[in-house]
Amino acid sequence: MLHWTITFLILALVAGLLGFTGIAGASSQIAQILFILFLVLLVVSFLKGGVRGKTH
């Protein structure tokens, strides 16, 4: 998922440099949403792994 975030971020940067502001804006918003989703899943994974490790 982090790979897709970086891909959309690079797409937004290139589109912004070339003057395609609509595509750049949409790509940056998609990158932000994917990054937040990645962070939420990372925290859930850490919490789930931490709980699992203490019970065994």
PDB file of N, H, CA, C and O in Angstrom:
ATOM      1  N   MET A   1       0.821  -1.185   0.000  1.00  0.00           N
ATOM      2  CA  MET A   1       0.000   0.000   0.000  1.00  0.00           C
ATOM      3  C   MET A   1       0.871   1.257   0.000  1.00  0.00           C
ATOM      4  O   MET A   1       0.524   2.264  -0.617  1.00  0.00           O
ATOM      5  N   LEU A   2       1.984   1.186   0.686  1.00  0.00           N
ATOM      6  H   LEU A   2       2.266   0.368   1.187  1.00  0.00           H
ATOM      7  CA  LEU A   2       2.883   2.331   0.697  1.00  0.00           C
ATOM      8  C   LEU A   2       3.454   2.589  -0.698  1.00  0.00           C
ATOM      9  O   LEU A   2       3.749   3.729  -1.057  1.00  0.00           O
ATOM     10  N   HIS A   3       3.605   1.521  -1.477  1.00  0.00           N
ATOM     11  H   HIS A   3       3.365   0.595  -1.186  1.00  0.00           H
ATOM     12  CA  HIS A   3       4.074   1.659  -2.853  1.00  0.00           C
ATOM     13  C   HIS A   3       3.098   2.500  -3.678  1.00  0.00           C
ATOM     14  O   HIS A   3       3.519   3.362  -4.449  1.00  0.00           O
ATOM     15  N   TRP A   4       1.808   2.251  -3.517  1.00  0.00           N
ATOM     16  H   TRP A   4       1.466   1.551  -2.890  1.00  0.00           H
ATOM     17  CA  TRP A   4       0.802   3.018  -4.260  1.00  0.00           C
ATOM     18  C   TRP A   4       0.796   4.473  -3.812  1.00  0.00           C
ATOM     19  O   TRP A   4       0.589   5.371  -4.628  1.00  0.00           O
ATOM     20  N   THR A   5       1.022   4.713  -2.521  1.00  0.00           N
ATOM     21  H   THR A   5       1.190   3.983  -1.858  1.00  0.00           H
ATOM     22  CA  THR A   5       1.080   6.081  -2.018  1.00  0.00           C
ATOM     23  C   THR A   5       2.210   6.854  -2.680  1.00  0.00           C
ATOM     24  O   THR A   5       2.027   7.993  -3.111  1.00  0.00           O
ATOM     25  N   ILE A   6       3.378   6.229  -2.758  1.00  0.00           N
ATOM     26  H   ILE A   6       3.527   5.304  -2.408  1.00  0.00           H
ATOM     27  CA  ILE A   6       4.524   6.876  -3.381  1.00  0.00           C
ATOM     28  C   ILE A   6       4.279   7.090  -4.875  1.00  0.00           C
ATOM     29  O   ILE A   6       4.673   8.115  -5.431  1.00  0.00           O
ATOM     30  N   THR A   7       3.630   6.124  -5.520  1.00  0.00           N
ATOM     31  H   THR A   7       3.310   5.292  -5.068  1.00  0.00           H
ATOM     32  CA  THR A   7       3.320   6.256  -6.946  1.00  0.00           C
ATOM     33  C   THR A   7       2.410   7.451  -7.201  1.00  0.00           C
ATOM     34  O   THR A   7       2.671   8.238  -8.111  1.00  0.00           O
ATOM     35  N   PHE A   8       1.353   7.600  -6.417  1.00  0.00           N
ATOM     36  H   PHE A   8       1.142   6.961  -5.677  1.00  0.00           H
ATOM     37  CA  PHE A   8       0.437   8.725  -6.600  1.00  0.00           C
ATOM     38  C   PHE A   8       1.104  10.043  -6.235  1.00  0.00           C
ATOM     39  O   PHE A   8       0.797  11.072  -6.836  1.00  0.00           O
ATOM     40  N   LEU A   9       2.011  10.031  -5.261  1.00  0.00           N
ATOM     41  H   LEU A   9       2.259   9.194  -4.773  1.00  0.00           H
ATOM     42  CA  LEU A   9       2.725  11.241  -4.903  1.00  0.00           C
ATOM     43  C   LEU A   9       3.628  11.700  -6.044  1.00  0.00           C
ATOM     44  O   LEU A   9       3.677  12.888  -6.362  1.00  0.00           O
ATOM     45  N   ILE A  10       4.335  10.768  -6.651  1.00  0.00           N
ATOM     46  H   ILE A  10       4.296   9.802  -6.393  1.00  0.00           H
ATOM     47  CA  ILE A  10       5.194  11.104  -7.785  1.00  0.00           C
ATOM     48  C   ILE A  10       4.350  11.584  -8.966  1.00  0.00           C
ATOM     49  O   ILE A  10       4.725  12.536  -9.651  1.00  0.00           O
ATOM     50  N   LEU A  11       3.227  10.936  -9.202  1.00  0.00           N
ATOM     51  H   LEU A  11       2.922  10.163  -8.646  1.00  0.00           H
ATOM     52  CA  LEU A  11       2.320  11.357 -10.270  1.00  0.00           C
ATOM     53  C   LEU A  11       1.829  12.781 -10.029  1.00  0.00           C
ATOM     54  O   LEU A  11       1.748  13.576 -10.965  1.00  0.00           O
ATOM     55  N   ALA A  12       1.501  13.105  -8.778  1.00  0.00           N
ATOM     56  H   ALA A  12       1.567  12.458  -8.018  1.00  0.00           H
ATOM     57  CA  ALA A  12       1.043  14.451  -8.450  1.00  0.00           C
ATOM     58  C   ALA A  12       2.149  15.478  -8.673  1.00  0.00           C
ATOM     59  O   ALA A  12       1.889  16.569  -9.180  1.00  0.00           O
ATOM     60  N   LEU A  13       3.376  15.136  -8.300  1.00  0.00           N
ATOM     61  H   LEU A  13       3.587  14.250  -7.888  1.00  0.00           H
ATOM     62  CA  LEU A  13       4.490  16.064  -8.489  1.00  0.00           C
ATOM     63  C   LEU A  13       4.771  16.323  -9.972  1.00  0.00           C
ATOM     64  O   LEU A  13       4.982  17.464 -10.381  1.00  0.00           O
ATOM     65  N   VAL A  14       4.773  15.262 -10.763  1.00  0.00           N
ATOM     66  H   VAL A  14       4.601  14.335 -10.431  1.00  0.00           H
ATOM     67  CA  VAL A  14       5.034  15.411 -12.197  1.00  0.00           C
ATOM     68  C   VAL A  14       3.898  16.189 -12.864  1.00  0.00           C
ATOM     69  O   VAL A  14       4.147  17.069 -13.689  1.00  0.00           O
ATOM     70  N   ALA A  15       2.669  15.869 -12.511  1.00  0.00           N
ATOM     71  H   ALA A  15       2.468  15.154 -11.841  1.00  0.00           H
ATOM     72  CA  ALA A  15       1.533  16.581 -13.097  1.00  0.00           C
ATOM     73  C   ALA A  15       1.553  18.051 -12.695  1.00  0.00           C
ATOM     74  O   ALA A  15       1.202  18.917 -13.497  1.00  0.00           O
ATOM     75  N   GLY A  16       1.955  18.337 -11.474  1.00  0.00           N
ATOM     76  H   GLY A  16       2.239  17.634 -10.822  1.00  0.00           H
ATOM     77  CA  GLY A  16       2.046  19.724 -11.033  1.00  0.00           C
ATOM     78  C   GLY A  16       3.120  20.487 -11.784  1.00  0.00           C
ATOM     79  O   GLY A  16       2.930  21.652 -12.136  1.00  0.00           O
ATOM     80  N   LEU A  17       4.243  19.838 -12.029  1.00  0.00           N
ATOM     81  H   LEU A  17       4.397  18.892 -11.743  1.00  0.00           H
ATOM     82  CA  LEU A  17       5.319  20.490 -12.783  1.00  0.00           C
ATOM     83  C   LEU A  17       4.918  20.767 -14.232  1.00  0.00           C
ATOM     84  O   LEU A  17       5.347  21.757 -14.825  1.00  0.00           O
ATOM     85  N   LEU A  18       4.102  19.892 -14.787  1.00  0.00           N
ATOM     86  H   LEU A  18       3.754  19.088 -14.305  1.00  0.00           H
ATOM     87  CA  LEU A  18       3.676  20.052 -16.178  1.00  0.00           C
ATOM     88  C   LEU A  18       2.448  20.945 -16.322  1.00  0.00           C
ATOM     89  O   LEU A  18       2.036  21.251 -17.441  1.00  0.00           O
ATOM     90  N   GLY A  19       1.862  21.364 -15.207  1.00  0.00           N
ATOM     91  H   GLY A  19       2.197  21.115 -14.298  1.00  0.00           H
ATOM     92  CA  GLY A  19       0.742  22.287 -15.269  1.00  0.00           C
ATOM     93  C   GLY A  19      -0.633  21.650 -15.237  1.00  0.00           C
ATOM     94  O   GLY A  19      -1.635  22.348 -15.396  1.00  0.00           O
ATOM     95  N   PHE A  20      -0.706  20.365 -15.039  1.00  0.00           N
ATOM     96  H   PHE A  20       0.108  19.798 -14.910  1.00  0.00           H
ATOM     97  CA  PHE A  20      -2.003  19.686 -14.948  1.00  0.00           C
ATOM     98  C   PHE A  20      -2.475  19.736 -13.497  1.00  0.00           C
ATOM     99  O   PHE A  20      -2.315  18.771 -12.749  1.00  0.00           O
ATOM    100  N   THR A  21      -3.050  20.855 -13.112  1.00  0.00           N
ATOM    101  H   THR A  21      -3.180  21.639 -13.720  1.00  0.00           H
ATOM    102  CA  THR A  21      -3.379  21.068 -11.702  1.00  0.00           C
ATOM    103  C   THR A  21      -4.516  20.163 -11.221  1.00  0.00           C
ATOM    104  O   THR A  21      -4.522  19.748 -10.062  1.00  0.00           O
ATOM    105  N   GLY A  22      -5.462  19.857 -12.083  1.00  0.00           N
ATOM    106  H   GLY A  22      -5.457  20.194 -13.025  1.00  0.00           H
ATOM    107  CA  GLY A  22      -6.569  18.981 -11.673  1.00  0.00           C
ATOM    108  C   GLY A  22      -6.088  17.579 -11.346  1.00  0.00           C
ATOM    109  O   GLY A  22      -6.471  16.997 -10.332  1.00  0.00           O
ATOM    110  N   ILE A  23      -5.248  17.048 -12.213  1.00  0.00           N
ATOM    111  H   ILE A  23      -4.937  17.521 -13.037  1.00  0.00           H
ATOM    112  CA  ILE A  23      -4.703  15.707 -11.988  1.00  0.00           C
ATOM    113  C   ILE A  23      -3.773  15.717 -10.774  1.00  0.00           C
ATOM    114  O   ILE A  23      -3.763  14.770  -9.988  1.00  0.00           O
ATOM    115  N   ALA A  24      -3.000  16.783 -10.626  1.00  0.00           N
ATOM    116  H   ALA A  24      -3.009  17.553 -11.264  1.00  0.00           H
ATOM    117  CA  ALA A  24      -2.082  16.879  -9.489  1.00  0.00           C
ATOM    118  C   ALA A  24      -2.850  16.926  -8.171  1.00  0.00           C
ATOM    119  O   ALA A  24      -2.457  16.286  -7.196  1.00  0.00           O
ATOM    120  N   GLY A  25      -3.929  17.673  -8.145  1.00  0.00           N
ATOM    121  H   GLY A  25      -4.249  18.193  -8.937  1.00  0.00           H
ATOM    122  CA  GLY A  25      -4.735  17.766  -6.925  1.00  0.00           C
ATOM    123  C   GLY A  25      -5.384  16.449  -6.562  1.00  0.00           C
ATOM    124  O   GLY A  25      -5.381  16.039  -5.402  1.00  0.00           O
ATOM    125  N   ALA A  26      -5.937  15.792  -7.560  1.00  0.00           N
ATOM    126  H   ALA A  26      -5.939  16.125  -8.503  1.00  0.00           H
ATOM    127  CA  ALA A  26      -6.593  14.503  -7.311  1.00  0.00           C
ATOM    128  C   ALA A  26      -5.581  13.453  -6.868  1.00  0.00           C
ATOM    129  O   ALA A  26      -5.854  12.670  -5.958  1.00  0.00           O
ATOM    130  N   SER A  27      -4.426  13.435  -7.501  1.00  0.00           N
ATOM    131  H   SER A  27      -4.204  14.071  -8.240  1.00  0.00           H
ATOM    132  CA  SER A  27      -3.406  12.452  -7.154  1.00  0.00           C
ATOM    133  C   SER A  27      -2.864  12.682  -5.744  1.00  0.00           C
ATOM    134  O   SER A  27      -2.605  11.731  -5.007  1.00  0.00           O
ATOM    135  N   SER A  28      -2.699  13.941  -5.379  1.00  0.00           N
ATOM    136  H   SER A  28      -2.910  14.714  -5.978  1.00  0.00           H
ATOM    137  CA  SER A  28      -2.192  14.215  -4.032  1.00  0.00           C
ATOM    138  C   SER A  28      -3.219  13.840  -2.968  1.00  0.00           C
ATOM    139  O   SER A  28      -2.852  13.372  -1.890  1.00  0.00           O
ATOM    140  N   GLN A  29      -4.490  14.041  -3.261  1.00  0.00           N
ATOM    141  H   GLN A  29      -4.788  14.421  -4.137  1.00  0.00           H
ATOM    142  CA  GLN A  29      -5.524  13.637  -2.301  1.00  0.00           C
ATOM    143  C   GLN A  29      -5.584  12.123  -2.161  1.00  0.00           C
ATOM    144  O   GLN A  29      -5.745  11.610  -1.053  1.00  0.00           O
ATOM    145  N   ILE A  30      -5.457  11.408  -3.263  1.00  0.00           N
ATOM    146  H   ILE A  30      -5.326  11.824  -4.162  1.00  0.00           H
ATOM    147  CA  ILE A  30      -5.440   9.947  -3.214  1.00  0.00           C
ATOM    148  C   ILE A  30      -4.231   9.472  -2.417  1.00  0.00           C
ATOM    149  O   ILE A  30      -4.339   8.540  -1.620  1.00  0.00           O
ATOM    150  N   ALA A  31      -3.071  10.112  -2.630  1.00  0.00           N
ATOM    151  H   ALA A  31      -2.983  10.869  -3.278  1.00  0.00           H
ATOM    152  CA  ALA A  31      -1.864   9.746  -1.891  1.00  0.00           C
ATOM    153  C   ALA A  31      -2.051   9.988  -0.398  1.00  0.00           C
ATOM    154  O   ALA A  31      -1.619   9.170   0.414  1.00  0.00           O
ATOM    155  N   GLN A  32      -2.678  11.080  -0.025  1.00  0.00           N
ATOM    156  H   GLN A  32      -3.029  11.745  -0.685  1.00  0.00           H
ATOM    157  CA  GLN A  32      -2.921  11.366   1.387  1.00  0.00           C
ATOM    158  C   GLN A  32      -3.850  10.331   2.010  1.00  0.00           C
ATOM    159  O   GLN A  32      -3.598   9.858   3.118  1.00  0.00           O
ATOM    160  N   ILE A  33      -4.909   9.983   1.312  1.00  0.00           N
ATOM    161  H   ILE A  33      -5.114  10.368   0.412  1.00  0.00           H
ATOM    162  CA  ILE A  33      -5.856   8.989   1.832  1.00  0.00           C
ATOM    163  C   ILE A  33      -5.176   7.633   2.000  1.00  0.00           C
ATOM    164  O   ILE A  33      -5.361   6.967   3.018  1.00  0.00           O
ATOM    165  N   LEU A  34      -4.393   7.223   1.007  1.00  0.00           N
ATOM    166  H   LEU A  34      -4.242   7.764   0.179  1.00  0.00           H
ATOM    167  CA  LEU A  34      -3.701   5.942   1.100  1.00  0.00           C
ATOM    168  C   LEU A  34      -2.678   5.936   2.226  1.00  0.00           C
ATOM    169  O   LEU A  34      -2.504   4.918   2.897  1.00  0.00           O
ATOM    170  N   PHE A  35      -1.994   7.068   2.444  1.00  0.00           N
ATOM    171  H   PHE A  35      -2.136   7.894   1.899  1.00  0.00           H
ATOM    172  CA  PHE A  35      -1.012   7.139   3.517  1.00  0.00           C
ATOM    173  C   PHE A  35      -1.680   7.039   4.883  1.00  0.00           C
ATOM    174  O   PHE A  35      -1.171   6.353   5.769  1.00  0.00           O
ATOM    175  N   ILE A  36      -2.806   7.710   5.063  1.00  0.00           N
ATOM    176  H   ILE A  36      -3.220   8.267   4.343  1.00  0.00           H
ATOM    177  CA  ILE A  36      -3.537   7.622   6.332  1.00  0.00           C
ATOM    178  C   ILE A  36      -4.045   6.208   6.554  1.00  0.00           C
ATOM    179  O   ILE A  36      -3.980   5.691   7.669  1.00  0.00           O
ATOM    180  N   LEU A  37      -4.550   5.580   5.502  1.00  0.00           N
ATOM    181  H   LEU A  37      -4.603   5.999   4.596  1.00  0.00           H
ATOM    182  CA  LEU A  37      -5.010   4.198   5.603  1.00  0.00           C
ATOM    183  C   LEU A  37      -3.853   3.266   5.962  1.00  0.00           C
ATOM    184  O   LEU A  37      -4.012   2.344   6.762  1.00  0.00           O
ATOM    185  N   PHE A  38      -2.689   3.515   5.360  1.00  0.00           N
ATOM    186  H   PHE A  38      -2.560   4.263   4.710  1.00  0.00           H
ATOM    187  CA  PHE A  38      -1.500   2.734   5.680  1.00  0.00           C
ATOM    188  C   PHE A  38      -1.134   2.888   7.154  1.00  0.00           C
ATOM    189  O   PHE A  38      -0.824   1.898   7.818  1.00  0.00           O
ATOM    190  N   LEU A  39      -1.166   4.113   7.672  1.00  0.00           N
ATOM    191  H   LEU A  39      -1.418   4.916   7.132  1.00  0.00           H
ATOM    192  CA  LEU A  39      -0.822   4.331   9.076  1.00  0.00           C
ATOM    193  C   LEU A  39      -1.813   3.654  10.020  1.00  0.00           C
ATOM    194  O   LEU A  39      -1.418   3.080  11.035  1.00  0.00           O
ATOM    195  N   VAL A  40      -3.094   3.724   9.684  1.00  0.00           N
ATOM    196  H   VAL A  40      -3.414   4.190   8.860  1.00  0.00           H
ATOM    197  CA  VAL A  40      -4.113   3.080  10.523  1.00  0.00           C
ATOM    198  C   VAL A  40      -3.897   1.563  10.545  1.00  0.00           C
ATOM    199  O   VAL A  40      -3.950   0.943  11.607  1.00  0.00           O
ATOM    200  N   LEU A  41      -3.656   0.973   9.382  1.00  0.00           N
ATOM    201  H   LEU A  41      -3.613   1.477   8.519  1.00  0.00           H
ATOM    202  CA  LEU A  41      -3.430  -0.472   9.326  1.00  0.00           C
ATOM    203  C   LEU A  41      -2.131  -0.864  10.026  1.00  0.00           C
ATOM    204  O   LEU A  41      -2.044  -1.945  10.609  1.00  0.00           O
ATOM    205  N   LEU A  42      -1.129   0.000   9.974  1.00  0.00           N
ATOM    206  H   LEU A  42      -1.199   0.878   9.501  1.00  0.00           H
ATOM    207  CA  LEU A  42       0.125  -0.265  10.674  1.00  0.00           C
ATOM    208  C   LEU A  42      -0.086  -0.288  12.187  1.00  0.00           C
ATOM    209  O   LEU A  42       0.424  -1.173  12.875  1.00  0.00           O
ATOM    210  N   VAL A  43      -0.833   0.680  12.698  1.00  0.00           N
ATOM    211  H   VAL A  43      -1.247   1.398  12.139  1.00  0.00           H
ATOM    212  CA  VAL A  43      -1.108   0.727  14.139  1.00  0.00           C
ATOM    213  C   VAL A  43      -1.935  -0.486  14.562  1.00  0.00           C
ATOM    214  O   VAL A  43      -1.658  -1.095  15.596  1.00  0.00           O
ATOM    215  N   VAL A  44      -2.937  -0.836  13.778  1.00  0.00           N
ATOM    216  H   VAL A  44      -3.162  -0.342  12.938  1.00  0.00           H
ATOM    217  CA  VAL A  44      -3.753  -2.015  14.099  1.00  0.00           C
ATOM    218  C   VAL A  44      -2.891  -3.272  14.092  1.00  0.00           C
ATOM    219  O   VAL A  44      -3.054  -4.141  14.949  1.00  0.00           O
ATOM    220  N   SER A  45      -1.986  -3.374  13.142  1.00  0.00           N
ATOM    221  H   SER A  45      -1.854  -2.669  12.445  1.00  0.00           H
ATOM    222  CA  SER A  45      -1.100  -4.532  13.065  1.00  0.00           C
ATOM    223  C   SER A  45      -0.190  -4.614  14.285  1.00  0.00           C
ATOM    224  O   SER A  45       0.015  -5.694  14.838  1.00  0.00           O
ATOM    225  N   PHE A  46       0.359  -3.469  14.706  1.00  0.00           N
ATOM    226  H   PHE A  46       0.192  -2.592  14.257  1.00  0.00           H
ATOM    227  CA  PHE A  46       1.209  -3.459  15.897  1.00  0.00           C
ATOM    228  C   PHE A  46       0.424  -3.847  17.141  1.00  0.00           C
ATOM    229  O   PHE A  46       0.904  -4.622  17.967  1.00  0.00           O
ATOM    230  N   LEU A  47      -0.782  -3.310  17.273  1.00  0.00           N
ATOM    231  H   LEU A  47      -1.172  -2.680  16.602  1.00  0.00           H
ATOM    232  CA  LEU A  47      -1.589  -3.630  18.447  1.00  0.00           C
ATOM    233  C   LEU A  47      -1.984  -5.101  18.460  1.00  0.00           C
ATOM    234  O   LEU A  47      -1.944  -5.746  19.508  1.00  0.00           O
ATOM    235  N   LYS A  48      -2.357  -5.624  17.325  1.00  0.00           N
ATOM    236  H   LYS A  48      -2.390  -5.100  16.474  1.00  0.00           H
ATOM    237  CA  LYS A  48      -2.745  -7.029  17.236  1.00  0.00           C
ATOM    238  C   LYS A  48      -1.547  -7.932  17.514  1.00  0.00           C
ATOM    239  O   LYS A  48      -1.680  -8.944  18.201  1.00  0.00           O
ATOM    240  N   GLY A  49      -0.389  -7.576  16.988  1.00  0.00           N
ATOM    241  H   GLY A  49      -0.281  -6.754  16.430  1.00  0.00           H
ATOM    242  CA  GLY A  49       0.823  -8.365  17.229  1.00  0.00           C
ATOM    243  C   GLY A  49       1.270  -8.275  18.679  1.00  0.00           C
ATOM    244  O   GLY A  49       1.753  -9.259  19.239  1.00  0.00           O
ATOM    245  N   GLY A  50       1.117  -7.109  19.294  1.00  0.00           N
ATOM    246  H   GLY A  50       0.725  -6.309  18.839  1.00  0.00           H
ATOM    247  CA  GLY A  50       1.502  -6.936  20.686  1.00  0.00           C
ATOM    248  C   GLY A  50       0.612  -7.731  21.624  1.00  0.00           C
ATOM    249  O   GLY A  50       1.095  -8.315  22.594  1.00  0.00           O
ATOM    250  N   VAL A  51      -0.686  -7.757  21.344  1.00  0.00           N
ATOM    251  H   VAL A  51      -1.079  -7.282  20.556  1.00  0.00           H
ATOM    252  CA  VAL A  51      -1.621  -8.524  22.166  1.00  0.00           C
ATOM    253  C   VAL A  51      -1.368 -10.009  21.987  1.00  0.00           C
ATOM    254  O   VAL A  51      -1.391 -10.761  22.961  1.00  0.00           O
ATOM    255  N   ARG A  52      -1.130 -10.438  20.770  1.00  0.00           N
ATOM    256  H   ARG A  52      -1.111  -9.827  19.978  1.00  0.00           H
ATOM    257  CA  ARG A  52      -0.880 -11.845  20.492  1.00  0.00           C
ATOM    258  C   ARG A  52       0.398 -12.314  21.164  1.00  0.00           C
ATOM    259  O   ARG A  52       0.449 -13.426  21.690  1.00  0.00           O
ATOM    260  N   GLY A  53       1.431 -11.479  21.154  1.00  0.00           N
ATOM    261  H   GLY A  53       1.389 -10.576  20.727  1.00  0.00           H
ATOM    262  CA  GLY A  53       2.702 -11.855  21.747  1.00  0.00           C
ATOM    263  C   GLY A  53       2.628 -12.001  23.256  1.00  0.00           C
ATOM    264  O   GLY A  53       3.355 -12.821  23.816  1.00  0.00           O
ATOM    265  N   LYS A  54       1.788 -11.246  23.933  1.00  0.00           N
ATOM    266  H   LYS A  54       1.197 -10.580  23.478  1.00  0.00           H
ATOM    267  CA  LYS A  54       1.689 -11.310  25.397  1.00  0.00           C
ATOM    268  C   LYS A  54       0.810 -12.479  25.872  1.00  0.00           C
ATOM    269  O   LYS A  54       0.969 -12.939  27.003  1.00  0.00           O
ATOM    270  N   THR A  55      -0.090 -12.954  25.048  1.00  0.00           N
ATOM    271  H   THR A  55      -0.219 -12.580  24.130  1.00  0.00           H
ATOM    272  CA  THR A  55      -0.977 -14.024  25.484  1.00  0.00           C
ATOM    273  C   THR A  55      -0.319 -15.391  25.392  1.00  0.00           C
ATOM    274  O   THR A  55      -0.723 -16.310  26.105  1.00  0.00           O
ATOM    275  N   HIS A  56       0.697 -15.554  24.525  1.00  0.00           N
ATOM    276  H   HIS A  56       1.025 -14.807  23.946  1.00  0.00           H
ATOM    277  CA  HIS A  56       1.309 -16.857  24.380  1.00  0.00           C
ATOM    278  C   HIS A  56       2.453 -16.970  25.318  1.00  0.00           C
ATOM    279  O   HIS A  56       3.118 -18.006  25.358  1.00  0.00           O
TER     280      HIS A  56
END
